[in-house]
Amino acid sequence: EAINAFRVALDIAKQANGVVHLVNIIELPIMHDTVLMPTLSIEETMLTELRNKATRQFEKIKKKYGKEGSKIESSIQFGGTSYMILDYIEKNAIDLVVMGTKGVSGVREFIIGSNTEKIVRNSPVPVLAIKKYVKVSAIKNIVFPNTLQTDQEDLTMKVKALQHFFKAKLHIVFINTPNNFSRDVVTNKLLKAFAKRFMLKDFTINIYNDKFEESGVINFTHSIGADMIAMGTHGRKGLSHILSGSVAEDVVNHVDCPIWTLKVQG
């Protein structure tokens, strides 16, 4: 998945004339001082070995997948994965994070989550989660779930830019669930007003019925054979995340096509 994400990032950077920051975070074991167990100290030679191994792997994949004219900067750091990535985003003025994800499920999803999910929840910039490699030129249909809430201006403008970048058709969809039911005639009117307000072009308006928002987004995406999902996340944390969940994070964990997410306020 990480290699697939690197390949997608290279394709995006080539089209955008951008730079790919290839980052590897090496998590080190941490032990706290106790009477019986002193703090684990890691010799400098071990750190050097780990860094050298990562460097060799970087050179290997850059040689195999890098294209003529590719601009790649590589960085190897030690620390907690999600914390170090968020720190790197800020210090290097990153515009987009492209991450591979295997997804998680069951109890582990609620207690731990994946590193990609943590970045989706906290990143100040858009995150593109990748499981399978897909050519940028093949992304022609983007699903844009719409909650009809009022805090979508920044999100919608960025999705418009995303649509323009890929030269794709945008499929706006409202997921009608038993807990968030709205009559079609009302929803259609609101969706049309939304599209007019943001002067959207080359789009469709859709209402999809499902038991849950997450499964509705996934099932609608499969039903039209879409190539990407673009959606906002409120980045819930802690108990509120376990109780309420986040549709964007759940979709990241359970769908195979690329998923672009942006943290929205509110």
C-alpha positions in Angstrom: 0.0 0.0 0.0 2.9 2.4 0.8 4.4 1.7 -2.6 1.0 2.3 -4.3 0.7 5.6 -2.5 4.2 6.6 -3.6 3.4 5.9 -7.2 0.2 7.9 -7.0 2.1 10.8 -5.4 4.6 10.7 -8.2 1.8 10.9 -10.8 0.1 13.8 -9.0 3.4 15.7 -8.6 4.3 15.2 -12.3 1.0 16.7 -13.4 1.1 19.5 -10.8 4.9 20.2 -11.2 5.3 19.5 -7.5 7.7 17.7 -5.2 7.2 14.4 -3.5 8.4 14.2 0.1 9.1 10.5 0.7 9.0 10.1 4.5 9.7 7.1 6.6 9.0 7.2 10.3 10.8 4.5 12.4 9.0 3.9 15.7 11.4 3.0 18.5 10.5 1.0 21.6 10.0 3.1 24.7 10.2 1.8 28.2 9.7 3.8 31.4 12.1 3.7 34.4 11.2 1.2 37.1 13.2 -0.3 39.9 13.5 -3.6 38.1 13.7 -2.4 34.5 16.0 0.5 33.5 15.1 2.7 30.5 15.9 0.9 27.3 18.8 2.6 25.6 19.3 2.2 21.9 22.9 2.3 20.7 23.9 4.8 18.1 25.0 1.9 15.9 21.5 0.5 15.9 20.0 3.8 14.9 22.6 4.1 12.1 21.7 0.6 10.9 18.0 1.4 10.8 18.7 4.7 9.0 21.0 3.0 6.4 18.5 0.2 5.8 15.7 2.8 5.2 18.0 4.8 2.9 18.7 1.7 0.8 15.0 0.9 0.5 14.3 4.5 -0.5 17.0 4.4 -3.2 15.5 1.1 -4.5 12.0 2.3 -4.9 13.1 5.7 -6.3 15.1 3.9 -8.9 12.2 1.5 -9.7 9.3 3.9 -9.7 10.8 7.4 -10.1 10.2 9.0 -13.5 12.3 11.3 -15.6 12.0 14.8 -14.1 10.6 13.5 -10.8 11.4 15.8 -7.9 11.8 13.6 -4.8 13.0 14.6 -1.3 13.4 11.9 1.2 13.5 12.0 5.0 14.0 9.3 7.6 12.9 10.2 11.2 12.5 8.4 14.5 9.4 8.7 16.6 5.6 8.1 16.7 4.2 7.8 13.2 1.2 10.1 13.3 2.9 12.7 15.5 6.0 12.9 13.3 3.9 13.1 10.1 1.8 16.0 11.4 5.0 17.7 12.5 6.5 17.2 9.1 3.4 18.7 7.4 3.7 21.9 9.4 7.5 22.3 9.1 7.6 21.7 5.4 4.5 23.5 4.2 3.0 20.3 2.7 -0.1 20.7 0.5 -1.3 17.1 0.3 -0.6 13.9 2.2 -0.7 10.7 0.2 -0.7 7.6 2.5 -1.1 3.9 2.0 -3.7 2.1 4.1 -4.6 -1.5 4.8 -7.7 -0.5 6.7 -8.7 -1.9 10.1 -11.8 -3.5 11.5 -13.5 -4.9 14.6 -12.4 -3.9 18.1 -9.0 -2.7 16.9 -10.7 0.0 14.8 -12.5 1.5 17.8 -9.6 1.3 20.2 -6.5 2.0 18.1 -7.4 2.9 14.5 -4.9 3.0 11.7 -2.1 5.5 11.2 -3.8 6.8 8.1 -7.1 7.2 10.1 -5.2 9.3 12.7 -3.8 11.5 10.0 -7.2 11.9 8.4 -8.6 13.0 11.8 -5.9 15.5 12.5 -4.2 16.7 9.4 -4.5 20.4 8.6 -4.2 19.6 4.9 -6.1 17.2 2.6 -5.2 13.5 2.9 -5.4 11.0 0.0 -5.7 7.4 1.3 -4.5 4.7 -1.1 -4.9 1.0 -1.1 -4.5 0.1 -4.7 -2.5 1.9 -7.4 -4.6 3.8 -9.9 -3.4 6.1 -12.7 -4.2 9.7 -12.2 -5.5 9.8 -15.8 -8.0 7.0 -14.9 -9.8 9.1 -12.2 -12.8 10.4 -14.1 -15.7 10.0 -11.6 -15.5 11.5 -8.1 -18.2 10.9 -5.4 -18.8 13.9 -3.1 -21.1 13.0 -0.2 -23.1 16.0 0.9 -24.6 16.4 4.4 -26.4 19.6 3.5 -24.8 21.2 6.5 -23.6 24.9 6.4 -19.9 24.3 7.1 -18.9 23.2 3.7 -17.5 26.3 1.9 -13.8 25.5 2.3 -14.4 21.8 1.6 -16.5 22.4 -1.5 -14.0 24.9 -3.0 -11.2 22.4 -2.5 -13.3 19.6 -4.0 -14.0 21.9 -7.0 -10.2 22.3 -7.4 -9.8 18.5 -7.1 -12.4 17.9 -9.8 -10.6 20.4 -12.1 -7.2 18.8 -11.4 -8.5 15.4 -12.5 -10.9 16.7 -15.2 -13.5 14.5 -13.6 -17.3 14.4 -13.2 -18.5 15.1 -9.7 -21.3 12.9 -8.3 -22.9 14.8 -5.3 -24.8 12.3 -3.1 -27.0 12.6 0.0 -27.2 9.4 2.0 -30.7 9.0 3.3 -30.7 6.9 6.5 -33.4 6.0 9.0 -31.7 8.3 11.6 -31.2 11.1 9.1 -34.3 10.9 6.9 -35.3 13.6 4.4 -37.9 13.5 1.7 -36.5 13.3 -1.8 -38.4 16.3 -3.0 -36.9 18.4 -0.2 -33.4 17.0 -0.6 -33.3 17.5 -4.4 -34.2 21.1 -4.0 -31.5 21.6 -1.4 -28.9 19.8 -3.5 -29.7 21.9 -6.5 -29.4 25.1 -4.5 -26.1 23.9 -3.2 -24.8 23.2 -6.7 -26.0 26.6 -7.9 -24.5 28.4 -4.9 -21.0 27.0 -5.6 -21.4 27.2 -9.4 -20.5 23.6 -9.9 -20.1 22.2 -13.4 -20.1 18.7 -14.8 -21.9 17.1 -11.9 -24.8 14.8 -11.0 -27.2 15.0 -8.0 -28.1 11.8 -6.3 -30.0 10.5 -3.3 -29.1 7.1 -2.0 -30.9 5.1 0.7 -29.0 2.9 3.1 -29.0 1.9 6.8 -25.8 3.8 7.6 -23.9 6.8 6.0 -20.7 4.8 5.7 -22.3 1.8 3.9 -24.3 4.2 1.8 -21.2 6.1 0.6 -19.4 2.8 -0.2 -22.4 1.2 -1.9 -23.2 4.3 -4.0 -19.6 4.5 -5.1 -19.6 0.8 -6.2 -23.0 1.2 -7.9 -21.7 3.9 -10.3 -18.2 2.5 -10.6 -16.6 5.8 -9.3 -12.8 6.2 -9.1 -12.5 8.4 -6.0 -14.4 9.6 -3.0 -13.9 13.2 -1.7 -15.4 14.1 1.7 -14.9 16.1 4.8 -14.3 14.8 8.3 -14.9 16.6 11.6 -11.9 14.8 13.2 -13.7 13.6 16.3 -11.5 12.3 19.1 -11.7 10.2 22.2 -15.1 9.0 23.5 -17.0 11.1 21.0 -15.3 9.3 18.2 -16.1 5.9 19.7 -19.8 6.8 20.3 -20.5 8.9 17.1 -17.8 7.7 14.8 -16.6 9.5 11.7 -18.0 8.5 8.4 -14.8 9.7 6.5 -12.5 7.6 8.7 -14.9 4.6 8.5 -14.9 4.8 4.7 -11.1 5.1 4.6 -11.0 1.8 6.5 -13.5 -0.1 4.3 -13.2 0.9 0.6 -10.6 0.2 -2.0 -10.7 3.3 -4.3 -8.6 6.4 -3.4 -10.3 8.6 -0.7 -9.5 12.3 -0.5 -10.5 13.8 2.9 -10.3 17.3 4.4 -10.8 18.1 8.1 -13.6 20.7 8.5 -14.4 22.9 11.4 -17.5 22.5 13.5 
